[in-house]
Amino acid sequence: MIINDVRIITRQIVRSHRHIGQVFKVFYSSSGIVQDSMDETNPYQEVREGKADILLPKSVFYNPVQEFNRDLTIAVLTQYVKDKFGSQNTVDDNNKTAQNQQTSTEGGVRDVNEINITREMLPGKSYENGIRILEGLSASGLRSVRFGLEIPGVKEVIANDFDKNAVEFIEKNIERNKLHGLVKSNYGDAAMVMYQNKDPRDRFDVIDLDPYGSPSHFLDAAVQAVKDDGILCVTCTDMAVLCGIAGETCYSKYGAMALKEKYCHEMALRIVLQCIESHANRYSRYTEPLLAISADFYVRLFVKLHSGQGKVKRSVSKMASVYSCVGCGACSLQRLGNAIPTKGDNFKYTPPSGPPVNMECEHCGSRHRVGGPIWAESMYNMDFISRVITGLQKEQFKTSPRIIGMLTMMTEELPDVPLYYIIDQLCSLLHCNVIPLIQFRSALLNAGYRVSLSHAAKGSAKTDAPMNVIWDILRCWTKLNPIKKERIVPGSLIEKILSKEMTTDISFDVHPDANPKSREVKLLRWQANPEKDWGPKSMPKRGATEDDQSQKKLKNQGKRKNKKSNENVNRTNKKQYPCKYFKAGNCNHGDDCVYVHDEIQINEQSNPKEENKMEI
């Protein structure tokens, strides 16, 4: 029955796998070392990243820009292994009796000596009691090879792909890095592999999904195939959809309406968290976000899976709809349910009262748009992130400085305040000088509110202050830095906001906590573009090369603008004489010919001559 049901799903998701085996020539990167050795006798490229050294054919997808993604994943999973085994990492050699004791496990009776294998679990070795990792879409197998070489306490890594050519090179790379028995290749559909391992005895400790575009096809299978307290790692690169360019597509894939607002990158994270939670709830499971990051052109999430019907019921109170003003950008959240504590640890769940806003925005009088639902709880486990930072050595990865900087910013974020405002955008609405970050944060702190940055955007401000306090700060700022009078048009948004009376005492005196620690010590948070054309690539086509892709991109740049300008040039530069070759039917210049090819115009120019001859 399960296989028959899954076949229907498989037909729908085969296309999303086919990109793996399509041609995508590797480009050079400042992060991964790529040696071009492609010729008729050796059609490969060597890629060295971390401790891995792999061969890469033309037909396997590789993106060196995502080295940050892979490094972060290894850092997170390394800390997960440390937390999971804890005291099991050491063995007391003097306790001979303990080594011979028997202990019961899910699979039966196992010797304690198998659990306490070594004084310290090391990467590159297979441990009977270690974690099992599945990489659903492995492509070249680089990520899986790095997992085997750099994560300690691993039992096995399954590198799965739905392209035979990719699987062949995964096997070559396993042999090249001497990981037999630790990393194993598998040819199959990712969803099918996860469905076949959804029995509690067969589940994986870690599942990593990094597809091209949306992972929505795989989430239902993934939440069933992860063990309790296991980790699901998910990457989404369809940021246009998640950031509100196509809200209807976002709803069809993730079950939420995205809004195109300045806080769209954090909203994207919260939409994906909501989607994973809703999939898990169907199987009496719930999620615990460990870390969710918006970086470069994608979002990356690490969530723990747990089982428990009581906690599943609480999920409705963790979701919220977003009401966003189309004028001033003020946003309000409406929870989907209320959790009221009763006796002990029990809760009573009631529908919410709403909406939280009027028909018109109280600040500018504009209408509201409704988005969501989104995850409204914390996106981070602060203790876990702190342990990752502590265990991460600056020289461990090439991207370690950025990982430390981004994770430090997360520990500074307000965990109970969803979404953020962009200071530059607020000042732009009023056409005033931009208020410095330190003074804006000082004004909020002096007024008794909390404020933090967001890792998802520069110049952001997350605060528990109501929107009227933020506008009071800017009203006070515009008194010190006046706006040009011609900007304040009666009935305009600027006039409506500035005409309201201030209700908050504002002080711009610098507060001791105004400058965040990560900013004060100048941690690397947002790096410059690593290389030209570093962003997400278009889905490669069989037979295409990186040069073809680049030439196509250059050819299409400004296509519409150039087309209009060429039409105007052609109209003005064409000579007003008929083309004799066109009349004869053999002009080889086509549209580029400088003479007239319009038959009607040719006839009009020819007829007057004939009439003149007749008159003569």
Residue pairs with C-beta under 8 A, 6 or more apart in sequence:
2 195
6 191
6 192
6 195
9 191
9 217
9 220
10 189
10 191
10 192
12 217
13 189
13 190
13 191
13 217
13 218
14 162
14 189
16 211
16 212
16 213
16 214
16 217
17 137
17 161
17 162
17 163
17 189
17 190
18 162
18 163
19 61
19 212
19 539
19 540
20 60
20 61
20 137
20 139
20 161
20 162
20 163
20 166
20 212
21 59
21 60
21 161
21 162
21 163
21 164
21 165
21 166
22 59
22 61
22 539
22 540
22 541
22 542
22 544
23 58
23 59
23 540
23 541
23 542
23 543
23 544
23 545
24 58
24 59
24 60
24 61
24 62
24 537
24 540
24 544
24 546
25 58
25 545
25 546
25 547
26 34
26 45
26 47
26 56
26 62
26 64
26 546
27 34
27 64
27 531
27 533
27 546
28 34
28 64
28 531
29 64
29 65
29 67
29 530
29 531
30 530
30 531
31 49
31 64
31 65
31 67
31 68
31 398
31 399
31 530
32 47
32 48
32 49
32 64
32 67
33 46
33 47
33 48
33 49
34 45
34 46
34 47
34 48
34 56
34 64
35 45
35 46
35 47
35 48
36 45
37 44
37 45
37 46
38 44
38 45
38 58
43 57
43 58
44 55
44 56
44 57
45 55
45 56
45 57
46 53
46 54
46 55
46 56
47 53
47 54
47 55
47 56
47 62
47 64
47 140
47 142
48 54
49 64
49 67
49 70
49 142
49 146
50 70
50 71
50 74
50 146
50 149
50 150
50 397
51 146
51 149
51 150
52 142
52 145
52 146
52 149
52 173
52 177
53 176
53 177
54 140
54 141
54 142
54 145
54 169
54 173
54 176
54 177
55 169
55 172
55 173
55 176
56 62
56 140
56 169
57 165
57 169
58 545
59 163
59 165
59 166
60 139
60 140
60 163
60 165
60 166
60 169
61 139
61 140
61 212
61 540
62 139
62 140
62 142
63 537
65 296
65 530
65 531
65 534
65 535
66 210
66 296
66 298
67 397
67 398
67 399
68 295
68 296
68 399
68 402
68 403
69 210
69 235
69 295
69 298
69 300
70 142
70 143
70 146
71 397
71 398
71 399
71 400
71 403
72 293
72 300
72 399
72 403
73 143
73 208
73 233
73 300
73 302
74 146
74 147
74 150
74 151
74 397
75 388
75 391
75 392
75 396
75 397
75 403
76 231
76 233
76 290
76 291
76 302
76 388
77 131
77 133
77 147
77 151
77 206
77 231
77 233
78 150
78 151
78 152
78 391
79 384
79 387
79 388
79 391
80 131
80 206
80 231
81 121
81 130
81 131
81 151
81 152
81 153
81 154
82 89
82 387
82 391
83 384
83 387
84 131
84 153
84 205
84 229
85 121
85 153
88 115
88 116
88 129
89 119
89 120
89 121
89 153
90 116
90 119
90 120
91 99
91 116
91 117
91 118
91 119
92 98
98 112
98 116
99 111
99 112
99 113
99 116
100 111
100 112
100 113
101 111
101 112
102 109
102 110
102 111
102 112
103 109
103 110
103 111
103 112
103 115
104 110
106 200
106 201
107 201
110 128
110 129
114 128
114 129
115 129
117 127
117 128
117 129
118 127
120 152
121 127
121 130
121 152
121 153
122 152
123 148
123 149
123 150
123 151
123 152
123 154
124 148
124 149
124 179
124 182
125 154
125 182
126 154
126 155
126 156
126 181
126 182
127 153
127 154
127 155
128 155
129 155
130 153
130 154
130 155
130 156
131 153
131 154
131 155
131 205
131 206
132 154
132 155
132 156
132 157
132 158
132 204
132 205
132 206
133 144
133 147
133 151
133 154
133 156
133 157
133 158
133 204
133 205
133 206
133 207
133 208
134 157
134 158
134 160
134 193
134 194
134 197
134 204
134 206
134 207
134 208
134 225
135 143
135 144
135 147
135 157
135 158
135 159
135 160
135 208
135 210
136 160
136 190
136 193
136 194
136 207
136 208
136 209
136 211
136 218
136 222
137 160
137 161
137 162
137 190
137 209
137 210
137 211
138 144
138 159
138 160
138 161
138 166
138 170
138 185
139 161
139 166
140 166
140 169
140 170
140 173
141 159
141 161
141 166
141 169
141 170
141 173
141 174
141 183
141 185
142 173
143 208
143 210
144 157
144 158
144 159
144 170
144 183
145 159
145 173
145 174
145 177
145 179
145 183
147 154
147 157
147 183
148 154
148 157
148 177
148 179
148 182
148 183
149 177
149 179
154 182
156 181
156 182
156 183
156 184
157 182
157 183
157 184
158 184
158 186
158 193
158 204
159 170
159 174
159 183
159 184
159 185
159 186
160 185
160 186
160 187
160 188
160 190
160 193
161 167
161 170
161 185
161 186
161 187
162 187
162 188
162 189
162 190
164 187
167 185
167 186
167 187
170 185
171 185
174 180
174 183
174 184
174 185
177 183
186 193
190 209
190 218
190 221
191 217
191 218
191 220
191 221
192 221
194 207
194 218
194 221
194 222
194 224
194 225
195 221
195 224
195 225
196 202
197 203
197 204
197 225
198 221
198 224
198 225
200 227
203 225
203 226
203 227
203 230
204 225
204 226
204 227
204 230
205 226
205 227
205 230
205 231
206 226
206 230
206 231
206 232
206 233
207 222
207 225
207 226
207 230
207 231
207 232
207 233
208 233
209 215
209 218
209 219
209 222
209 232
209 233
209 234
209 235
210 233
210 235
211 217
211 218
211 235
211 237
212 237
212 539
213 236
213 237
213 238
213 539
214 236
214 238
214 241
214 253
214 254
215 222
215 234
215 235
215 236
216 253
216 254
216 275
219 234
219 275
219 276
219 279
220 279
220 282
222 232
222 234
222 279
223 232
223 276
223 279
223 280
223 283
223 285
223 305
224 283
226 232
226 305
227 305
228 305
228 306
228 307
229 304
229 305
229 306
230 304
230 305
231 290
231 302
231 303
231 304
231 305
232 276
232 287
232 301
232 302
232 303
232 304
232 305
233 300
233 301
233 302
234 272
234 276
234 300
234 301
234 303
235 298
235 299
235 300
235 301
236 242
236 268
236 272
236 298
236 299
236 301
237 297
237 298
237 536
238 253
239 265
239 268
239 297
239 298
239 299
240 246
241 249
241 250
241 253
241 258
242 250
242 254
242 258
242 264
242 267
242 268
242 271
242 272
242 299
243 258
243 260
243 264
243 265
243 267
243 268
244 250
244 258
244 259
244 260
244 261
244 264
244 267
244 371
245 260
247 257
247 258
247 259
247 371
248 257
250 256
250 257
250 258
250 271
251 257
253 275
254 271
254 272
254 274
254 275
255 274
255 275
255 278
255 373
256 271
256 274
256 275
256 371
256 372
256 373
256 374
257 370
257 371
257 372
258 264
258 267
258 268
258 271
258 371
259 267
259 322
259 324
259 369
259 371
261 267
261 324
261 329
261 331
262 329
262 420
262 421
262 422
262 425
262 457
263 331
263 419
263 420
263 421
263 422
263 456
263 457
263 460
265 294
265 299
265 456
265 457
266 294
266 418
266 419
266 420
266 454
266 456
266 457
267 322
267 371
267 374
267 419
268 294
268 299
269 292
269 293
269 294
269 299
269 301
269 375
269 379
269 456
270 374
270 375
270 376
270 379
270 418
271 372
271 374
271 375
272 292
272 299
272 301
273 287
273 289
273 292
273 301
273 303
273 374
273 375
273 379
274 319
274 372
274 373
274 374
274 375
276 287
276 301
276 303
277 286
277 287
277 315
277 318
277 319
277 375
278 315
280 286
280 287
280 305
280 312
281 312
281 315
284 307
284 308
284 309
284 312
285 305
285 306
285 307
285 308
285 312
286 305
286 306
286 307
286 308
286 311
286 312
286 314
286 315
287 303
287 304
287 305
287 306
288 303
288 304
288 305
288 306
288 381
289 301
289 302
289 303
289 304
289 375
289 377
289 378
289 379
289 380
289 381
290 302
290 303
290 304
290 380
290 381
290 384
290 385
291 301
291 302
291 379
291 380
291 381
291 384
291 385
291 388
291 407
291 410
292 299
292 300
292 301
292 302
292 379
292 380
293 299
293 300
293 301
293 406
293 410
293 455
294 455
294 456
295 406
296 534
296 535
297 535
297 536
298 536
310 345
313 347
313 349
314 339
314 347
314 349
316 336
316 337
316 339
316 349
317 335
317 336
317 337
317 338
317 339
317 347
317 349
318 375
318 376
318 377
319 335
319 336
319 337
319 372
319 373
319 374
319 375
319 376
320 333
320 334
320 335
320 336
320 372
320 373
320 374
320 376
320 418
321 333
321 334
321 336
321 370
321 371
321 372
321 373
321 374
322 331
322 332
322 333
322 370
322 371
322 372
322 374
322 419
323 331
323 332
323 333
323 334
323 355
323 356
323 357
323 368
323 369
323 370
324 330
324 331
324 368
324 369
324 370
324 371
325 331
325 357
325 361
325 363
325 364
325 366
325 367
325 368
326 366
326 367
326 368
326 369
327 361
327 363
327 364
327 365
327 366
327 367
327 493
328 361
328 363
328 364
328 366
328 429
328 467
328 471
328 493
328 497
329 421
329 425
329 426
329 429
330 361
330 363
330 364
330 467
331 419
332 356
332 357
333 356
333 376
333 418
333 419
334 352
334 354
334 355
334 356
335 352
335 376
336 352
336 373
337 349
337 350
337 351
337 352
338 349
338 350
338 351
338 352
339 347
339 348
339 349
340 347
340 348
340 349
340 350
341 347
341 348
342 348
357 368
359 367
359 368
360 366
360 367
361 367
361 368
362 468
363 467
363 468
363 471
363 496
363 497
363 500
364 493
364 496
364 497
365 496
366 493
374 418
375 418
376 418
377 416
378 415
378 416
379 415
380 410
380 411
380 413
380 415
382 410
382 411
382 415
385 407
385 410
385 411
386 411
388 407
389 404
389 407
389 408
389 411
392 400
392 403
392 404
393 400
394 400
394 401
394 404
397 403
401 523
401 524
402 524
402 525
402 527
404 523
404 524
405 518
405 523
405 524
405 525
406 455
406 525
408 517
408 518
408 523
409 453
409 454
409 455
409 516
409 518
409 523
409 525
410 455
412 452
412 453
412 516
412 517
412 518
413 452
413 453
413 454
413 455
413 462
414 450
414 451
414 452
414 462
414 463
414 464
416 464
417 450
417 452
417 462
417 463
417 464
419 462
420 454
420 456
420 457
420 460
420 461
420 462
421 460
421 461
421 463
421 470
422 457
422 459
422 460
422 461
423 434
423 435
423 437
423 440
423 459
423 460
423 461
424 434
424 459
426 470
426 474
427 433
427 434
427 435
427 474
429 493
429 494
429 497
430 474
430 478
430 483
430 494
430 497
430 498
431 483
431 484
431 487
431 494
432 474
432 477
432 478
432 481
432 483
433 477
433 481
435 473
435 474
435 477
437 459
438 510
438 514
438 515
439 477
439 508
439 510
439 514
440 461
440 473
441 451
441 461
441 511
441 513
441 514
441 515
442 507
442 508
442 509
442 510
442 511
442 514
443 473
443 476
443 506
443 507
443 508
444 450
444 451
444 461
444 463
444 465
444 469
444 470
444 473
445 451
445 511
445 513
445 514
446 506
446 507
446 508
446 509
446 511
447 465
447 469
447 473
447 504
447 505
447 506
447 507
449 463
449 464
449 465
449 469
450 463
450 464
451 461
451 462
451 463
451 465
452 461
452 462
452 463
452 516
453 460
453 461
453 462
453 516
453 518
453 519
454 460
454 461
454 462
455 525
458 526
463 470
468 503
468 504
469 504
471 497
471 500
472 502
472 503
472 504
472 506
473 504
473 506
474 497
475 497
475 498
475 500
475 502
476 502
476 506
476 508
477 508
478 498
480 508
483 494
483 498
487 494
488 494
488 495
488 498
489 495
518 525
519 525
533 550
533 553
537 549
538 549
540 549
570 591
573 594
574 594
574 595
574 596
575 594
575 595
575 596
576 596
577 595
577 596
577 605
578 595
578 596
578 601
578 602
578 605
578 606
579 587
579 593
579 595
579 596
579 597
580 595
581 587
581 588
581 589
582 593
582 595
582 596
582 597
582 602
583 602
587 593
587 597
591 597
596 602
596 605
